[in-house]
């Protein structure tokens, strides 16, 4: 007789189940997976395995992108940004200070004597990101 897992209520068919019952139980498991990861869902992992191999569905790999919460400034599903970041530098103002924040320029960095384009990234963990497309 088939059994259900306690936490996720997935059905584990028994070897003695009838074929029709086994198929119905497995179909219920896939319905649960489709509810957990519907089309448009994001899956992240440190392993490179495409989630279609264990979750089913069709997944597209997302590469070279940070994720940001959708809202009025960032509509869901849109992309933007650039790989390198320009930096504001001011010769006399930056001299001798290294990295500083200037008074009238909130969120800008002044760099004395060196081009730091592309070197200003927040701490990150690189993972494989997949978006379910079908």
C-alpha positions in Angstrom: 0.0 0.0 0.0 1.3 3.4 -0.9 2.4 5.9 1.8 2.6 9.7 2.0 5.6 11.6 3.3 4.8 13.5 6.4 6.1 17.0 5.5 5.3 17.4 1.8 2.4 14.9 1.4 4.1 13.3 -1.6 3.0 9.8 -2.4 5.4 6.9 -2.3 3.9 4.0 -4.3 4.3 0.5 -2.9 5.5 -2.3 -5.1 2.1 -4.1 -4.5 0.0 -1.2 -5.8 -2.0 -1.5 -9.0 -0.5 0.2 -12.0 -3.4 2.6 -12.3 -3.1 3.6 -8.6 0.7 4.1 -9.0 0.2 6.3 -12.0 -2.4 8.4 -10.2 -0.1 8.8 -7.1 2.9 9.8 -9.2 0.7 12.3 -11.2 -0.3 13.9 -7.8 3.3 14.3 -6.9 4.0 16.1 -10.2 1.0 18.4 -9.5 2.6 19.3 -6.2 5.9 20.1 -7.9 4.0 22.3 -10.5 2.4 24.2 -7.6 5.7 24.7 -5.8 7.6 25.8 -8.9 5.1 27.2 -11.4 6.1 28.8 -14.7 8.1 32.0 -13.9 9.6 30.5 -10.7 13.3 30.9 -9.9 15.5 28.1 -8.7 19.0 28.7 -7.4 21.7 26.2 -6.5 25.5 25.9 -6.1 25.2 22.8 -8.3 25.0 23.2 -12.1 22.3 20.6 -12.6 19.3 21.8 -14.6 16.3 21.4 -12.4 14.3 19.8 -15.2 16.2 16.6 -14.4 14.5 16.3 -11.0 11.6 18.8 -11.0 10.4 18.4 -14.7 9.3 21.4 -16.7 11.5 23.6 -18.9 14.1 25.8 -17.3 16.3 28.6 -18.8 19.6 29.4 -17.2 20.0 33.0 -16.0 23.6 34.1 -16.3 25.5 37.3 -15.3 22.6 38.9 -13.4 21.9 39.9 -9.9 18.3 39.6 -8.7 16.5 42.6 -7.3 13.0 42.8 -5.8 10.3 43.9 -8.2 8.5 47.2 -7.4 7.8 50.6 -8.8 11.5 51.1 -9.8 12.0 47.6 -11.2 9.0 46.0 -13.0 8.9 42.2 -12.6 10.7 40.4 -15.5 12.7 43.4 -16.7 16.4 43.4 -17.1 18.9 46.3 -17.0 22.2 47.5 -15.7 25.7 47.0 -17.1 28.6 44.7 -16.4 31.0 47.6 -15.4 30.3 50.5 -13.1 31.6 54.0 -13.9 33.1 55.9 -10.9 33.1 59.7 -10.4 36.6 61.0 -9.7 37.6 64.5 -8.9 41.4 65.3 -8.9 41.9 67.8 -6.1 38.8 66.7 -4.1 40.0 63.1 -4.1 43.7 63.7 -3.6 45.0 61.8 -0.6 41.7 60.4 0.5 41.6 57.0 -1.4 37.9 56.0 -1.4 35.6 58.6 0.0 32.0 59.7 -0.3 31.6 63.3 -1.4 29.3 65.7 0.3 26.7 66.5 -2.4 26.9 63.1 -4.2 25.0 60.5 -2.2 25.9 56.9 -3.2 28.9 58.1 -5.3 32.5 57.1 -4.7 35.5 59.3 -5.4 38.7 57.4 -6.2 42.0 59.1 -6.0 44.4 58.4 -8.9 43.0 55.0 -10.1 40.2 53.8 -12.3 38.0 51.4 -10.3 35.4 50.8 -13.0 34.0 47.3 -12.6 35.7 46.7 -9.3 32.9 47.9 -7.0 30.7 44.9 -6.3 28.9 44.0 -3.1 30.0 40.8 -1.5 28.5 38.0 -3.4 28.0 34.2 -3.7 27.9 33.0 -7.3 25.1 30.4 -7.9 23.4 28.8 -10.8 20.0 30.5 -11.4 17.3 28.9 -13.4 13.9 30.4 -14.4 11.0 28.0 -15.3 9.7 28.8 -18.7 7.3 25.9 -19.3 
